[in-house]
């Protein structure tokens, strides 16, 4: 087994797996700001590369629906330029484009449009995960970032087959990354549920999950408050995703408990710095690799990927 000091020196690439709200983005942002880790945001890539045109078209459509002739004429004559302001810290345009099912008069999407956007997002998320490897190279060549953190969407477990090593997303991630599932305990899960009830937001849903919930609803969404529709879905979605998260971690990665990852330090800080993060990963992978052959193989594959990555960079 590699030593802790040797593990710290590796050129790391970690893909975070876990429910939306469990802390993936906060951790990734902290590592980016404090230790120059390259923060690869799936939703940023989705919004700026794969859904950029769709997002802007939706904004223009909304503006034209306001039926202001002054603004409409400016748009038609290309006299004004409209663009989104997506950043790693501001992904609101992606969320608003994805939208929620419900009455259009209440800000919702009719069933056909809602499902169309769900499928557009699924394709974009798949592509964003396949792109991650290329950005590892760019992060070193352009920005000199030794380490790479993949801030994957909470729906990562729904766009891939967690039991198929040949799945395009699984194959792309395992080729050069350590998959780390952040598993919430009961208290964390309850916090996530409360947040989802008080501040529901657009999410991607696997068709097997969402279609039964839509079956009895009107196609045009008439009379359905999108927030009221979304609020009760989250607890069921959490239960739907948990076995998929678990299978992906068991088969291809490792699991760390959220309360362990975000345990306060001596100063009360819950976000680990880069050294503490690597120490916690080392502890988890050492224990799990010693207990299961699959985890041992996952570790061996990752160490080999790190070695190849460093060799390419040293060449």
TATAHU-V740933 format. One record per run of one state. SS is the DSSP state (2 for helix, 1 for strand, 0 for the rest). FROM is the first residue (numbers start at 1). TO is the last residue. If there is no record, write none. Layout:
SS/FROM/TO + SS/FROM/TO
//
This chain:
0/1/3 + 2/4/9 + 0/10/12 + 1/13/17 + 0/18/23 + 2/24/35 + 0/36/37 + 1/38/41 + 2/42/50 + 0/51/51 + 2/52/65 + 0/66/68 + 2/69/76 + 0/77/86 + 1/87/87 + 0/88/89 + 1/90/90 + 0/91/91 + 2/92/98 + 0/99/100 + 1/101/101 + 0/102/103 + 2/104/106 + 0/107/108 + 1/109/109 + 0/110/110 + 2/111/141 + 0/142/147 + 1/148/151 + 0/152/155 + 2/156/159 + 0/160/167 + 2/168/176 + 0/177/177 + 1/178/183 + 0/184/185 + 2/186/198 + 0/199/206 + 2/207/214 + 0/215/225 + 2/226/231 + 0/232/232 + 2/233/252 + 1/253/257 + 2/258/261 + 0/262/273 + 2/274/291 + 0/292/292 + 2/293/314 + 0/315/315
//
